[in-house]
Every structure is written in structure tokens, then in C-alpha cells.
Amino acid sequence: MGGRVTGLGDQAVEIAMMVTPDGHSRLELSRFISPPIASDHRKAPVNALGYLRVMFAVADLEGTLARLYSHGAVMMGEVVRYENSYKLCYIRGPEGILIGLAEPFSDLKK
């Protein structure tokens, strides 16, 4: 069935389903094993065309970054304050995917 959905024909895919902490949403991450990858855009900048990034709201940005660094994540720029809403940054994970992390100011510890 999967090859009919994607148009790739015979395929092998690894899929991980993540559930948000509130239990109301899910995010599916997939990695194609076969057929071979047609092109690799993992090193593209954050403003490149295509779906190359995902953004998560986190309660503890520094703690989250520490955990992700230990798994090979690399900061793309720096942590900034976005308007009066978030502490925000982009990292690149070990697979090359850009990940945005945003900690709402209401969650900041004083």
C-alpha cells in the first residue's frame, strides 16, 4: 500500500510516531531505506524551498539543548528572544534536519 501512496512503487521505510506530551497530537517521522535517495537537501539553509524543518515548543530550552547536543545536534545560530513571545533557536540534528525550538516566555523561570 505504501508505494501506492507515495508513488515510489516498491519501497522500504522506517517510521517513528511521536506523541505530544498533552496526548492530543502526533508527528510522524520517516526515513526511506529504498528506493535510493534521489537528492539530499539536509545541508540546505533554513530558508530553502521544501519541507526541511520542524518546530517544537519546549518548556526548558537550555535543558533540551543540552540533551540534544549529547546526541550530535549543532546550533545553527544563537538563542534569541523573538518579540515578546519566545526564546527561539534552530539546531541541525545528526541526520541534518533543521529543528526549531521555542520556549514561550510564560514558561520561563525567573
HELIX and SHEET records of a PDB file:
HELIX    1   1 GLY A    2  THR A    6  1                                   5    
HELIX    2   2 LEU A   61  TYR A   69  1                                   9    
HELIX    3   3 PHE A  105  ASP A  107  5                                   3    
SHEET    1   A 2 ALA A  12  VAL A  19  0                                        
SHEET    2   A 2 ARG A  26  SER A  34 -1                                        
SHEET    1   B 4 ARG A  53  ALA A  57  0                                        
SHEET    2   B 4 LEU A  98  PRO A 104  1                                        
SHEET    3   B 4 TYR A  86  ARG A  92 -1                                        
SHEET    4   B 4 VAL A  74  MET A  75 -1                                        
SHEET    1   C 4 ARG A  53  ALA A  57  0                                        
SHEET    2   C 4 LEU A  98  PRO A 104  1                                        
SHEET    3   C 4 TYR A  86  ARG A  92 -1                                        
SHEET    4   C 4 VAL A  80  TYR A  82 -1                                        
END                                                                             
